[in-house]
């Protein structure tokens, strides 16, 4: 009888734990700027993580900033910082970045600006060349962060 009660208690505990995990896995599509103008969310929160859409170096008018790769990288990272702050996270909580570049020869210049945004620890990162970035951008960066 005692074994049966222990088994039932374990089963009940597992069922409750499973139900809690199922609710925690529900994605929350975040639109910190109101209704998105493009068919994607700026960020999605699920299971304690934030998945950010790729950002490019556009200013508040939606135009790419002038000044080449350094200026675009700076604006891209400022845009990432803004999305993170508006969704309750920060640059310090970024764990992974994916960098897409129109010209890999500009990697050193992009990297110099990028490094200034992560003074304490660098997130894991991948970088690759890509043609046809949105609006003719030189760089696009996508991030994952702890929520």
GUVEX-84359 format. One record per atom (N, C-alpha, C): residue number from 1; atom name; x, y, z. Coordinates in pm, 1 decimal. Example, Ala and Ser with C-alpha at 12.3 -4.5 7.8 and 13.67 -1.06 7.14 Angstrom:
BEGIN
rec k->1 a->N x->1319.0 y->-569.0 z->780.0
rec k->1 a->CA x->1230.0 y->-450.0 z->780.0
rec k->1 a->C x->1320.0 y->-330.0 z->780.0
rec k->2 a->N x->1285.0 y->-225.0 z->708.0
rec k->2 a->CA x->1367.0 y->-106.0 z->714.0
rec k->2 a->C x->1290.0 y->3.0 z->787.0
This chain:
BEGIN
rec k->1 a->N x->82.8 y->-119.4 z->0.0
rec k->1 a->CA x->0.0 y->0.0 z->0.0
rec k->1 a->C x->87.4 y->126.1 z->0.0
rec k->2 a->N x->192.9 y->120.6 z->82.3
rec k->2 a->CA x->280.1 y->237.5 z->90.1
rec k->2 a->C x->346.3 y->265.4 z->-45.0
rec k->3 a->N x->390.4 y->158.8 z->-114.5
rec k->3 a->CA x->451.3 y->175.4 z->-246.6
rec k->3 a->C x->352.8 y->238.5 z->-344.4
rec k->4 a->N x->229.2 y->199.2 z->-335.8
rec k->4 a->CA x->125.9 y->254.4 z->-423.0
rec k->4 a->C x->108.6 y->403.6 z->-397.3
rec k->5 a->N x->105.8 y->444.0 z->-269.7
rec k->5 a->CA x->90.8 y->585.7 z->-236.0
rec k->5 a->C x->210.8 y->667.1 z->-284.6
rec k->6 a->N x->331.3 y->613.3 z->-268.6
rec k->6 a->CA x->451.4 y->682.3 z->-314.7
rec k->6 a->C x->447.6 y->696.3 z->-467.1
rec k->7 a->N x->408.4 y->590.2 z->-535.2
rec k->7 a->CA x->400.0 y->594.0 z->-681.5
rec k->7 a->C x->297.4 y->696.7 z->-726.8
rec k->8 a->N x->182.2 y->701.5 z->-660.8
rec k->8 a->CA x->78.9 y->799.7 z->-696.4
rec k->8 a->C x->126.3 y->942.3 z->-669.1
rec k->9 a->N x->197.6 y->961.4 z->-560.1
rec k->9 a->CA x->250.2 y->1094.1 z->-528.1
rec k->9 a->C x->350.7 y->1138.4 z->-634.4
rec k->10 a->N x->437.1 y->1048.0 z->-676.5
rec k->10 a->CA x->534.8 y->1080.4 z->-781.2
rec k->10 a->C x->465.6 y->1111.9 z->-912.8
rec k->11 a->N x->364.0 y->1034.1 z->-946.5
rec k->11 a->CA x->288.2 y->1057.2 z->-1069.4
rec k->11 a->C x->219.1 y->1192.7 z->-1065.7
rec k->12 a->N x->158.9 y->1225.9 z->-953.0
rec k->12 a->CA x->91.4 y->1355.3 z->-938.0
rec k->12 a->C x->189.0 y->1470.1 z->-949.1
rec k->13 a->N x->304.6 y->1454.7 z->-888.9
rec k->13 a->CA x->407.5 y->1558.3 z->-895.5
rec k->13 a->C x->455.5 y->1577.7 z->-1038.8
rec k->14 a->N x->476.6 y->1469.9 z->-1110.7
rec k->14 a->CA x->520.8 y->1478.7 z->-1250.3
rec k->14 a->C x->414.8 y->1544.9 z->-1336.7
rec k->15 a->N x->288.7 y->1513.4 z->-1313.2
rec k->15 a->CA x->179.9 y->1573.7 z->-1390.8
rec k->15 a->C x->173.2 y->1723.9 z->-1366.7
rec k->16 a->N x->186.8 y->1766.2 z->-1242.1
rec k->16 a->CA x->184.5 y->1910.1 z->-1210.7
rec k->16 a->C x->303.0 y->1981.0 z->-1274.0
rec k->17 a->N x->419.5 y->1919.3 z->-1266.7
rec k->17 a->CA x->539.7 y->1978.1 z->-1324.6
rec k->17 a->C x->524.8 y->1992.0 z->-1475.4
rec k->18 a->N x->469.6 y->1890.7 z->-1539.8
rec k->18 a->CA x->449.2 y->1893.6 z->-1683.9
rec k->18 a->C x->350.6 y->2002.4 z->-1723.1
rec k->19 a->N x->244.9 y->2019.8 z->-1646.3
rec k->19 a->CA x->145.6 y->2123.3 z->-1675.8
rec k->19 a->C x->207.7 y->2262.1 z->-1662.7
rec k->20 a->N x->293.4 y->2280.7 z->-1563.8
rec k->20 a->CA x->359.3 y->2409.8 z->-1544.7
rec k->20 a->C x->451.9 y->2439.7 z->-1661.8
rec k->21 a->N x->528.6 y->2340.0 z->-1704.2
rec k->21 a->CA x->619.6 y->2360.2 z->-1817.1
rec k->21 a->C x->543.3 y->2391.3 z->-1944.7
rec k->22 a->N x->428.4 y->2329.7 z->-1965.8
rec k->22 a->CA x->351.3 y->2354.1 z->-2087.6
rec k->22 a->C x->309.8 y->2500.3 z->-2095.2
rec k->23 a->N x->265.6 y->2559.2 z->-1985.1
rec k->23 a->CA x->226.2 y->2699.5 z->-1984.7
rec k->23 a->C x->344.7 y->2791.3 z->-2002.3
rec k->24 a->N x->459.6 y->2753.5 z->-1947.4
rec k->24 a->CA x->579.0 y->2837.7 z->-1954.6
rec k->24 a->C x->633.1 y->2844.6 z->-2096.5
rec k->25 a->N x->602.1 y->2745.3 z->-2178.8
rec k->25 a->CA x->653.4 y->2741.7 z->-2314.9
rec k->25 a->C x->571.8 y->2820.9 z->-2414.5
rec k->26 a->N x->471.6 y->2894.1 z->-2368.9
rec k->26 a->CA x->387.9 y->2971.6 z->-2459.5
rec k->26 a->C x->461.4 y->3098.1 z->-2503.2
rec k->27 a->N x->482.4 y->3116.2 z->-2633.4
rec k->27 a->CA x->553.2 y->3236.0 z->-2679.6
rec k->27 a->C x->471.5 y->3363.1 z->-2658.5
rec k->28 a->N x->541.8 y->3469.3 z->-2623.8
rec k->28 a->CA x->481.0 y->3602.3 z->-2610.1
rec k->28 a->C x->544.4 y->3690.7 z->-2718.0
rec k->29 a->N x->464.0 y->3730.5 z->-2815.3
rec k->29 a->CA x->512.4 y->3810.5 z->-2927.7
rec k->29 a->C x->510.2 y->3957.0 z->-2887.1
rec k->30 a->N x->628.0 y->4016.8 z->-2875.9
rec k->30 a->CA x->641.9 y->4151.6 z->-2821.0
rec k->30 a->C x->651.8 y->4255.9 z->-2931.9
rec k->31 a->N x->573.6 y->4359.4 z->-2916.9
rec k->31 a->CA x->575.2 y->4469.8 z->-3013.3
rec k->31 a->C x->593.4 y->4599.9 z->-2936.0
rec k->32 a->N x->717.0 y->4628.4 z->-2892.5
rec k->32 a->CA x->741.9 y->4744.5 z->-2806.7
rec k->32 a->C x->717.2 y->4879.2 z->-2874.0
rec k->33 a->N x->697.4 y->4879.0 z->-3004.6
rec k->33 a->CA x->675.3 y->5005.3 z->-3076.3
rec k->33 a->C x->532.5 y->5015.6 z->-3128.5
rec k->34 a->N x->441.8 y->4935.2 z->-3075.5
rec k->34 a->CA x->305.6 y->4934.1 z->-3128.7
rec k->34 a->C x->295.0 y->4830.0 z->-3239.4
rec k->35 a->N x->201.2 y->4848.7 z->-3328.2
rec k->35 a->CA x->178.3 y->4754.0 z->-3436.9
rec k->35 a->C x->300.3 y->4749.0 z->-3529.1
rec k->36 a->N x->354.7 y->4628.8 z->-3552.0
rec k->36 a->CA x->472.3 y->4619.1 z->-3638.8
rec k->36 a->C x->438.7 y->4662.0 z->-3781.7
rec k->37 a->N x->532.8 y->4730.0 z->-3847.0
rec k->37 a->CA x->509.9 y->4770.1 z->-3985.2
rec k->37 a->C x->553.6 y->4662.0 z->-4083.0
rec k->38 a->N x->624.9 y->4560.8 z->-4033.6
rec k->38 a->CA x->669.1 y->4449.4 z->-4116.6
rec k->38 a->C x->608.2 y->4320.5 z->-4061.5
rec k->39 a->N x->606.8 y->4212.2 z->-4141.9
rec k->39 a->CA x->542.1 y->4088.6 z->-4096.7
rec k->39 a->C x->628.9 y->4003.3 z->-4003.9
rec k->40 a->N x->684.3 y->4064.8 z->-3899.4
rec k->40 a->CA x->757.4 y->3990.5 z->-3796.9
rec k->40 a->C x->755.3 y->4071.7 z->-3668.2
rec k->41 a->N x->775.5 y->4003.5 z->-3557.2
rec k->41 a->CA x->780.2 y->4069.4 z->-3426.5
rec k->41 a->C x->923.5 y->4112.2 z->-3396.9
rec k->42 a->N x->942.9 y->4229.1 z->-3335.4
rec k->42 a->CA x->1078.0 y->4270.3 z->-3296.7
rec k->42 a->C x->1142.6 y->4173.6 z->-3197.4
rec k->43 a->N x->1059.0 y->4109.3 z->-3113.1
rec k->43 a->CA x->1112.0 y->4015.2 z->-3014.0
rec k->43 a->C x->1002.7 y->3917.1 z->-2974.1
rec k->44 a->N x->1045.8 y->3797.3 z->-2935.4
rec k->44 a->CA x->955.0 y->3694.6 z->-2884.1
rec k->44 a->C x->1016.2 y->3642.4 z->-2754.4
rec k->45 a->N x->934.6 y->3638.1 z->-2647.7
rec k->45 a->CA x->980.3 y->3585.7 z->-2518.8
rec k->45 a->C x->918.1 y->3447.8 z->-2498.9
rec k->46 a->N x->1003.4 y->3350.0 z->-2465.7
rec k->46 a->CA x->955.7 y->3214.9 z->-2436.1
rec k->46 a->C x->1060.1 y->3145.0 z->-2348.7
rec k->47 a->N x->1012.0 y->3075.4 z->-2246.9
rec k->47 a->CA x->1099.3 y->2998.2 z->-2157.2
rec k->47 a->C x->1217.5 y->3078.9 z->-2104.2
rec k->48 a->N x->1192.4 y->3203.7 z->-2065.8
rec k->48 a->CA x->1296.3 y->3285.6 z->-2004.9
rec k->48 a->C x->1398.4 y->3342.4 z->-2101.6
rec k->49 a->N x->1371.0 y->3330.3 z->-2231.2
rec k->49 a->CA x->1463.2 y->3382.2 z->-2332.6
rec k->49 a->C x->1392.3 y->3482.7 z->-2421.7
rec k->50 a->N x->1469.2 y->3578.4 z->-2472.8
rec k->50 a->CA x->1420.5 y->3673.7 z->-2572.5
rec k->50 a->C x->1489.5 y->3642.6 z->-2704.7
rec k->51 a->N x->1411.0 y->3626.3 z->-2808.3
rec k->51 a->CA x->1461.4 y->3605.0 z->-2942.9
rec k->51 a->C x->1435.1 y->3733.9 z->-3019.9
rec k->52 a->N x->1540.3 y->3806.1 z->-3054.6
rec k->52 a->CA x->1524.7 y->3932.9 z->-3125.6
rec k->52 a->C x->1532.4 y->3911.5 z->-3275.4
rec k->53 a->N x->1446.1 y->3982.9 z->-3347.5
rec k->53 a->CA x->1455.6 y->3984.8 z->-3493.2
rec k->53 a->C x->1586.1 y->4053.6 z->-3530.4
rec k->54 a->N x->1637.1 y->4023.9 z->-3647.5
rec k->54 a->CA x->1757.3 y->4091.4 z->-3694.4
rec k->54 a->C x->1734.9 y->4241.5 z->-3702.3
rec k->55 a->N x->1836.0 y->4316.2 z->-3662.4
rec k->55 a->CA x->1830.3 y->4462.6 z->-3665.7
rec k->55 a->C x->1933.9 y->4513.4 z->-3765.0
rec k->56 a->N x->1898.6 y->4622.5 z->-3831.5
rec k->56 a->CA x->1993.1 y->4690.6 z->-3919.2
rec k->56 a->C x->2007.7 y->4834.3 z->-3870.4
rec k->57 a->N x->2097.1 y->4907.4 z->-3931.7
rec k->57 a->CA x->2130.4 y->5042.1 z->-3884.2
rec k->57 a->C x->2037.7 y->5151.8 z->-3932.9
rec k->58 a->N x->1909.6 y->5138.1 z->-3904.4
rec k->58 a->CA x->1813.8 y->5241.9 z->-3943.1
rec k->58 a->C x->1788.4 y->5336.2 z->-3826.8
rec k->59 a->N x->1763.3 y->5462.2 z->-3861.7
rec k->59 a->CA x->1728.8 y->5561.1 z->-3759.2
rec k->59 a->C x->1577.7 y->5560.1 z->-3736.8
rec k->60 a->N x->1527.5 y->5652.8 z->-3658.4
rec k->60 a->CA x->1384.6 y->5654.2 z->-3623.8
rec k->60 a->C x->1294.5 y->5679.6 z->-3744.6
rec k->61 a->N x->1350.3 y->5732.5 z->-3853.8
rec k->61 a->CA x->1270.2 y->5754.4 z->-3974.8
rec k->61 a->C x->1266.0 y->5629.8 z->-4062.5
rec k->62 a->N x->1342.5 y->5526.2 z->-4025.2
rec k->62 a->CA x->1345.2 y->5403.0 z->-4103.2
rec k->62 a->C x->1450.0 y->5401.9 z->-4213.2
rec k->63 a->N x->1534.9 y->5502.4 z->-4216.4
rec k->63 a->CA x->1641.3 y->5510.1 z->-4317.8
rec k->63 a->C x->1774.5 y->5463.5 z->-4258.6
rec k->64 a->N x->1855.4 y->5401.5 z->-4343.8
rec k->64 a->CA x->1990.0 y->5363.1 z->-4300.4
rec k->64 a->C x->2070.2 y->5488.2 z->-4267.8
rec k->65 a->N x->2145.0 y->5481.3 z->-4158.9
rec k->65 a->CA x->2229.4 y->5595.6 z->-4123.0
rec k->65 a->C x->2346.4 y->5603.7 z->-4221.0
rec k->66 a->N x->2389.0 y->5724.3 z->-4255.7
rec k->66 a->CA x->2506.0 y->5738.7 z->-4342.7
rec k->66 a->C x->2634.2 y->5717.2 z->-4262.0
rec k->67 a->N x->2744.0 y->5690.5 z->-4331.9
rec k->67 a->CA x->2872.3 y->5682.1 z->-4263.0
rec k->67 a->C x->2940.0 y->5547.7 z->-4273.3
rec k->68 a->N x->2883.2 y->5454.6 z->-4349.1
rec k->68 a->CA x->2950.1 y->5327.2 z->-4369.7
rec k->68 a->C x->2929.6 y->5226.1 z->-4258.2
rec k->69 a->N x->3015.7 y->5125.5 z->-4259.0
rec k->69 a->CA x->2999.1 y->5010.6 z->-4169.7
rec k->69 a->C x->3005.1 y->5048.2 z->-4022.0
rec k->70 a->N x->3092.5 y->5140.6 z->-3984.2
rec k->70 a->CA x->3102.6 y->5177.7 z->-3842.4
rec k->70 a->C x->2972.5 y->5240.9 z->-3793.7
rec k->71 a->N x->2920.7 y->5336.7 z->-3870.4
rec k->71 a->CA x->2796.5 y->5404.6 z->-3831.3
rec k->71 a->C x->2678.5 y->5307.8 z->-3830.5
rec k->72 a->N x->2672.0 y->5220.9 z->-3931.7
rec k->72 a->CA x->2561.8 y->5123.7 z->-3936.7
rec k->72 a->C x->2569.9 y->5024.5 z->-3820.8
rec k->73 a->N x->2689.4 y->4978.5 z->-3789.4
rec k->73 a->CA x->2704.8 y->4884.0 z->-3677.8
rec k->73 a->C x->2663.8 y->4950.2 z->-3546.8
rec k->74 a->N x->2707.4 y->5072.4 z->-3526.1
rec k->74 a->CA x->2671.7 y->5146.3 z->-3404.0
rec k->74 a->C x->2519.5 y->5160.2 z->-3392.8
rec k->75 a->N x->2454.1 y->5202.1 z->-3501.5
rec k->75 a->CA x->2308.9 y->5219.9 z->-3498.1
rec k->75 a->C x->2237.3 y->5086.5 z->-3481.2
rec k->76 a->N x->2288.1 y->4982.3 z->-3544.8
rec k->76 a->CA x->2230.2 y->4848.5 z->-3529.7
rec k->76 a->C x->2232.6 y->4806.2 z->-3383.3
rec k->77 a->N x->2345.6 y->4824.7 z->-3317.5
rec k->77 a->CA x->2357.6 y->4785.4 z->-3176.9
rec k->77 a->C x->2275.8 y->4875.7 z->-3085.5
rec k->78 a->N x->2260.3 y->5001.6 z->-3119.7
rec k->78 a->CA x->2170.9 y->5089.7 z->-3043.3
rec k->78 a->C x->2025.8 y->5043.0 z->-3059.0
rec k->79 a->N x->1989.3 y->4999.6 z->-3179.6
rec k->79 a->CA x->1854.2 y->4947.6 z->-3201.2
rec k->79 a->C x->1831.2 y->4820.5 z->-3119.6
rec k->80 a->N x->1932.0 y->4734.6 z->-3113.8
rec k->80 a->CA x->1922.2 y->4612.7 z->-3032.6
rec k->80 a->C x->1907.1 y->4650.0 z->-2885.4
rec k->81 a->N x->1988.9 y->4742.9 z->-2838.2
rec k->81 a->CA x->1980.5 y->4786.8 z->-2698.5
rec k->81 a->C x->1840.3 y->4839.1 z->-2667.0
rec k->82 a->N x->1784.2 y->4916.8 z->-2758.8
rec k->82 a->CA x->1651.3 y->4974.1 z->-2738.2
rec k->82 a->C x->1544.3 y->4865.3 z->-2727.3
rec k->83 a->N x->1547.4 y->4766.9 z->-2817.4
rec k->83 a->CA x->1449.8 y->4657.0 z->-2811.2
rec k->83 a->C x->1466.2 y->4581.3 z->-2680.1
rec k->84 a->N x->1589.6 y->4551.6 z->-2641.5
rec k->84 a->CA x->1613.9 y->4479.5 z->-2516.2
rec k->84 a->C x->1558.9 y->4556.5 z->-2396.5
rec k->85 a->N x->1586.6 y->4685.2 z->-2389.0
rec k->85 a->CA x->1538.9 y->4765.1 z->-2275.8
rec k->85 a->C x->1386.8 y->4772.9 z->-2273.3
rec k->86 a->N x->1326.2 y->4788.7 z->-2389.1
rec k->86 a->CA x->1179.9 y->4798.5 z->-2395.7
rec k->86 a->C x->1110.6 y->4666.9 z->-2361.2
rec k->87 a->N x->1184.1 y->4556.5 z->-2370.3
rec k->87 a->CA x->1126.3 y->4425.9 z->-2338.5
rec k->87 a->C x->1178.6 y->4369.8 z->-2206.0
rec k->88 a->N x->1246.0 y->4454.6 z->-2127.6
rec k->88 a->CA x->1286.4 y->4416.0 z->-1993.0
rec k->88 a->C x->1419.5 y->4344.6 z->-1981.7
rec k->89 a->N x->1504.7 y->4354.2 z->-2081.9
rec k->89 a->CA x->1635.5 y->4289.7 z->-2074.8
rec k->89 a->C x->1744.3 y->4395.3 z->-2096.7
rec k->90 a->N x->1864.3 y->4351.2 z->-2129.4
rec k->90 a->CA x->1975.1 y->4445.5 z->-2148.5
rec k->90 a->C x->2085.6 y->4378.9 z->-2229.6
rec k->91 a->N x->2181.4 y->4459.2 z->-2271.8
rec k->91 a->CA x->2295.9 y->4407.7 z->-2347.3
rec k->91 a->C x->2375.3 y->4306.2 z->-2264.1
rec k->92 a->N x->2377.9 y->4325.2 z->-2133.2
rec k->92 a->CA x->2451.9 y->4234.3 z->-2045.3
rec k->92 a->C x->2390.8 y->4094.4 z->-2042.5
rec k->93 a->N x->2266.4 y->4080.3 z->-2086.9
rec k->93 a->CA x->2197.4 y->3951.4 z->-2083.6
rec k->93 a->C x->2197.5 y->3881.1 z->-2219.9
rec k->94 a->N x->2263.6 y->3941.3 z->-2318.6
rec k->94 a->CA x->2273.4 y->3879.7 z->-2451.6
rec k->94 a->C x->2367.6 y->3760.0 z->-2442.9
rec k->95 a->N x->2322.0 y->3645.4 z->-2494.9
rec k->95 a->CA x->2402.6 y->3523.5 z->-2487.9
rec k->95 a->C x->2452.1 y->3476.7 z->-2624.3
rec k->96 a->N x->2388.6 y->3524.1 z->-2732.1
rec k->96 a->CA x->2426.9 y->3479.1 z->-2867.0
rec k->96 a->C x->2390.7 y->3585.6 z->-2968.5
rec k->97 a->N x->2480.8 y->3612.8 z->-3060.8
rec k->97 a->CA x->2454.1 y->3704.5 z->-3172.2
rec k->97 a->C x->2489.6 y->3634.9 z->-3302.7
rec k->98 a->N x->2414.5 y->3666.4 z->-3405.0
rec k->98 a->CA x->2446.5 y->3624.4 z->-3540.7
rec k->98 a->C x->2462.6 y->3751.1 z->-3622.9
rec k->99 a->N x->2578.1 y->3766.9 z->-3684.7
rec k->99 a->CA x->2609.8 y->3886.7 z->-3762.5
rec k->99 a->C x->2612.8 y->3849.1 z->-3910.2
rec k->100 a->N x->2535.6 y->3921.2 z->-3989.5
rec k->100 a->CA x->2534.6 y->3903.4 z->-4134.3
rec k->100 a->C x->2593.4 y->4029.8 z->-4196.2
rec k->101 a->N x->2687.4 y->4012.8 z->-4286.8
rec k->101 a->CA x->2756.6 y->4128.2 z->-4344.6
rec k->101 a->C x->2753.3 y->4122.7 z->-4496.8
rec k->102 a->N x->2734.5 y->4239.1 z->-4557.8
rec k->102 a->CA x->2735.4 y->4248.1 z->-4703.3
rec k->102 a->C x->2876.0 y->4225.4 z->-4758.6
rec k->103 a->N x->2978.3 y->4261.7 z->-4682.2
rec k->103 a->CA x->3117.0 y->4247.4 z->-4726.9
rec k->103 a->C x->3204.2 y->4207.0 z->-4607.7
rec k->104 a->N x->3251.3 y->4084.1 z->-4607.8
rec k->104 a->CA x->3331.4 y->4034.4 z->-4495.6
rec k->104 a->C x->3464.5 y->4108.5 z->-4480.8
rec k->105 a->N x->3505.6 y->4182.9 z->-4581.7
rec k->105 a->CA x->3627.3 y->4264.1 z->-4568.3
rec k->105 a->C x->3607.2 y->4373.8 z->-4464.1
rec k->106 a->N x->3481.5 y->4406.5 z->-4433.0
rec k->106 a->CA x->3451.5 y->4509.4 z->-4333.3
rec k->106 a->C x->3442.0 y->4452.3 z->-4191.3
rec k->107 a->N x->3471.0 y->4322.8 z->-4177.8
rec k->107 a->CA x->3460.8 y->4256.4 z->-4047.8
rec k->107 a->C x->3544.0 y->4325.3 z->-3939.8
rec k->108 a->N x->3670.6 y->4362.5 z->-3964.8
rec k->108 a->CA x->3748.0 y->4427.9 z->-3857.9
rec k->108 a->C x->3684.2 y->4558.1 z->-3808.8
rec k->109 a->N x->3632.8 y->4639.7 z->-3900.2
rec k->109 a->CA x->3570.3 y->4766.7 z->-3860.6
rec k->109 a->C x->3441.2 y->4741.5 z->-3782.9
rec k->110 a->N x->3360.7 y->4645.6 z->-3829.4
rec k->110 a->CA x->3237.7 y->4610.5 z->-3757.0
rec k->110 a->C x->3272.9 y->4558.5 z->-3618.5
rec k->111 a->N x->3373.5 y->4472.7 z->-3611.9
rec k->111 a->CA x->3412.2 y->4408.8 z->-3486.7
rec k->111 a->C x->3459.5 y->4510.5 z->-3382.8
rec k->112 a->N x->3529.4 y->4614.4 z->-3426.8
rec k->112 a->CA x->3578.4 y->4717.7 z->-3334.1
rec k->112 a->C x->3461.7 y->4789.5 z->-3267.0
rec k->113 a->N x->3357.9 y->4821.1 z->-3343.5
rec k->113 a->CA x->3239.5 y->4887.0 z->-3286.1
rec k->113 a->C x->3163.4 y->4788.0 z->-3198.1
rec k->114 a->N x->3142.5 y->4667.1 z->-3247.5
rec k->114 a->CA x->3068.5 y->4562.4 z->-3175.4
rec k->114 a->C x->3127.8 y->4539.7 z->-3036.0
rec k->115 a->N x->3259.7 y->4530.4 z->-3027.1
rec k->115 a->CA x->3326.7 y->4499.8 z->-2899.7
rec k->115 a->C x->3296.4 y->4603.6 z->-2792.3
rec k->116 a->N x->3274.8 y->4728.5 z->-2830.9
rec k->116 a->CA x->3244.9 y->4834.1 z->-2732.8
rec k->116 a->C x->3109.5 y->4814.8 z->-2665.0
rec k->117 a->N x->3020.0 y->4740.3 z->-2725.7
rec k->117 a->CA x->2886.2 y->4720.0 z->-2669.4
rec k->117 a->C x->2881.3 y->4602.9 z->-2571.1
rec k->118 a->N x->2989.9 y->4528.1 z->-2561.5
rec k->118 a->CA x->2996.4 y->4414.2 z->-2468.9
rec k->118 a->C x->3126.0 y->4423.0 z->-2388.2
rec k->119 a->N x->3139.0 y->4524.7 z->-2301.7
rec k->119 a->CA x->3265.7 y->4547.6 z->-2231.2
rec k->119 a->C x->3300.1 y->4441.3 z->-2126.7
rec k->120 a->N x->3200.9 y->4373.2 z->-2071.2
rec k->120 a->CA x->3228.5 y->4275.7 z->-1963.3
rec k->120 a->C x->3254.6 y->4136.4 z->-2017.3
rec k->121 a->N x->3162.6 y->4085.0 z->-2097.1
rec k->121 a->CA x->3179.1 y->3952.5 z->-2155.3
rec k->121 a->C x->3115.4 y->3950.1 z->-2292.9
rec k->122 a->N x->3177.5 y->3876.6 z->-2381.0
rec k->122 a->CA x->3126.5 y->3866.4 z->-2517.3
rec k->122 a->C x->3028.3 y->3750.3 z->-2529.0
rec k->123 a->N x->2914.2 y->3773.8 z->-2593.7
rec k->123 a->CA x->2822.2 y->3662.7 z->-2620.0
rec k->123 a->C x->2884.7 y->3567.1 z->-2722.7
rec k->124 a->N x->2833.2 y->3446.2 z->-2727.9
rec k->124 a->CA x->2870.3 y->3356.8 z->-2837.4
rec k->124 a->C x->2827.9 y->3425.9 z->-2966.9
rec k->125 a->N x->2900.6 y->3400.2 z->-3076.1
rec k->125 a->CA x->2867.8 y->3473.0 z->-3198.8
rec k->125 a->C x->2906.3 y->3394.2 z->-3322.1
rec k->126 a->N x->2825.9 y->3411.6 z->-3425.1
rec k->126 a->CA x->2857.0 y->3363.4 z->-3559.6
rec k->126 a->C x->2853.6 y->3484.4 z->-3650.6
rec k->127 a->N x->2934.6 y->3482.9 z->-3755.3
rec k->127 a->CA x->2932.5 y->3591.7 z->-3853.4
rec k->127 a->C x->2953.1 y->3530.9 z->-3991.3
rec k->128 a->N x->2877.9 y->3582.1 z->-4088.2
rec k->128 a->CA x->2894.3 y->3533.0 z->-4224.6
rec k->128 a->C x->2855.8 y->3640.3 z->-4325.0
rec k->129 a->N x->2907.0 y->3625.6 z->-4446.4
rec k->129 a->CA x->2874.0 y->3716.7 z->-4554.2
rec k->129 a->C x->2737.8 y->3682.1 z->-4611.9
rec k->130 a->N x->2666.9 y->3785.2 z->-4654.0
rec k->130 a->CA x->2532.6 y->3766.0 z->-4708.3
rec k->130 a->C x->2503.7 y->3874.3 z->-4811.5
rec k->131 a->N x->2442.1 y->3836.2 z->-4919.8
rec k->131 a->CA x->2402.6 y->3936.5 z->-5018.4
rec k->131 a->C x->2256.3 y->3971.7 z->-4998.3
rec k->132 a->N x->2221.9 y->4093.7 z->-5032.8
rec k->132 a->CA x->2082.1 y->4134.4 z->-5031.4
rec k->132 a->C x->2023.3 y->4161.4 z->-4895.0
rec k->133 a->N x->2099.7 y->4218.7 z->-4800.9
rec k->133 a->CA x->2041.6 y->4256.4 z->-4671.9
rec k->133 a->C x->1936.9 y->4365.3 z->-4695.3
rec k->134 a->N x->1837.5 y->4371.0 z->-4609.3
rec k->134 a->CA x->1727.2 y->4466.4 z->-4623.3
rec k->134 a->C x->1778.6 y->4609.1 z->-4638.5
rec k->135 a->N x->1716.1 y->4683.8 z->-4726.7
rec k->135 a->CA x->1744.8 y->4825.8 z->-4752.0
rec k->135 a->C x->1888.3 y->4851.9 z->-4798.1
rec k->136 a->N x->1958.3 y->4747.1 z->-4839.3
rec k->136 a->CA x->2097.2 y->4764.0 z->-4880.8
rec k->136 a->C x->2192.6 y->4780.9 z->-4764.1
rec k->137 a->N x->2153.3 y->4732.0 z->-4647.1
rec k->137 a->CA x->2236.0 y->4744.7 z->-4526.0
rec k->137 a->C x->2370.2 y->4674.9 z->-4544.5
rec k->138 a->N x->2470.5 y->4722.7 z->-4472.7
rec k->138 a->CA x->2603.9 y->4662.1 z->-4471.4
rec k->138 a->C x->2612.1 y->4552.1 z->-4365.5
rec k->139 a->N x->2526.8 y->4562.2 z->-4260.6
rec k->139 a->CA x->2531.2 y->4467.6 z->-4149.3
rec k->139 a->C x->2391.3 y->4447.9 z->-4091.9
rec k->140 a->N x->2363.6 y->4325.8 z->-4048.9
rec k->140 a->CA x->2241.1 y->4293.1 z->-3974.9
rec k->140 a->C x->2283.2 y->4202.8 z->-3859.6
rec k->141 a->N x->2227.4 y->4228.4 z->-3741.7
rec k->141 a->CA x->2263.1 y->4148.8 z->-3623.9
rec k->141 a->C x->2135.8 y->4099.8 z->-3556.7
rec k->142 a->N x->2135.1 y->3970.3 z->-3526.7
rec k->142 a->CA x->2023.5 y->3905.4 z->-3457.7
rec k->142 a->C x->2076.5 y->3853.9 z->-3324.2
rec k->143 a->N x->1996.3 y->3867.2 z->-3217.3
rec k->143 a->CA x->2044.8 y->3828.2 z->-3084.2
rec k->143 a->C x->1945.8 y->3741.0 z->-3008.5
rec k->144 a->N x->1999.5 y->3663.7 z->-2916.4
rec k->144 a->CA x->1923.0 y->3591.2 z->-2815.3
rec k->144 a->C x->1969.7 y->3644.3 z->-2680.6
rec k->145 a->N x->1874.6 y->3668.2 z->-2591.0
rec k->145 a->CA x->1910.0 y->3721.6 z->-2459.1
rec k->145 a->C x->1824.8 y->3656.1 z->-2352.0
rec k->146 a->N x->1877.4 y->3649.6 z->-2231.8
rec k->146 a->CA x->1796.8 y->3606.4 z->-2118.2
rec k->146 a->C x->1693.5 y->3715.5 z->-2091.8
rec k->147 a->N x->1569.9 y->3673.1 z->-2068.1
rec k->147 a->CA x->1461.4 y->3770.6 z->-2047.4
rec k->147 a->C x->1473.6 y->3836.7 z->-1911.8
